[in-house]
């Protein structure tokens, strides 16, 4: 087997056509921002923080409907839900709520 045979075969992802899909550069920053917003809303506002979560979800959906980044909106929604749910669950298990 020579070098040209190996180069022409490619990797498994290249042969299947299932290469990696690019992710929006807004995904990770909005995920982290969503985690922070969800955590702070749950920690300081407790049940009223659900309104903050709802506001972030509505804002993310409206940006997608306007044609903006779907990945960024998904990151924001996932982050805020995880942050808020995490704080509320910790409060429930600790008996604070």
N, C-alpha and C positions, 0 to 999 in steps of 0.2 A: 504494500500500500504506500503510495507516495503522498507528498504534501498536498497536491491538488485534489486528490480524492477526499481527504479529510476535510478540506476547506469547502468542498462542494456539498458535503452531506449536511453541515450545519447542526445546530443543537436541536433538541426535541421541540422546544418552543417555536423555533423557526420553521421546522417541518410541519408542525400542526397548524401554524398560523395563529397560535394563541399566545402571542407575546404579551408583555406586561402593558397594561393600559396606563396612560399618564394621569396623574392626579393633580388637581388644581393646586397652585401654591397657596391658596387661601384656606385649604382644608385644615392644616395643623394649627395655624394661628387662631382660627375661629373655633376650633375644638378646645384649645386651651382657654380662650376667652369665655367660651360657653361654660366650661368647668368652673372657672372663677366666678362668673355671674350666678350660676346655679348654686354654688356653695355659699356665696355671700347672701343670696336671696333666702336660702333655707336657714342659714345661721341667724341672720338678723331679723328677717320678716316672718319666719316660720310658715304658717299657713297662708299668709298674705303673699308670700313668695311665689305661690302658684300663679298669681297674676303676672309676675315678672316672667315666669316660664312661658306662660301663654303669650305674652307680648313678644318674646324672642321667637317663638314658633310662628306667630303671625308675620313678624318682620321677615323671617327666613323664607316663608312661603311666598310672600309678596315679591321678594327679590328674585325668586325662581320664576315667578309668573312674568316678571319684567324682562326675563332673558339673561339674568346674571348667572353666576356660578352655582350649579347644583351641588357640587362637592363642598363648597364653602358653607352653603345653607345646611347641608346634611351634618357637617362638622359642628356647626353652631347648635343645631337642635340636639344632636347626640350629647354634646358637652353639657348643655344646660340641664338636660334631663338626668344625666348621670350625676352631675354635681348636686342638684337639688334632691334627687332620690337618695343619694348617699348620705347627705346630712340628715334628712328626715328619718332614714332607717337607723342611723346611729342614735338619734334622739329617742326613737321608739325603744330601741334595745336598752338604752341607759335609763329609761323610765322618766325622762325629762318631759316628754309630751304625754 
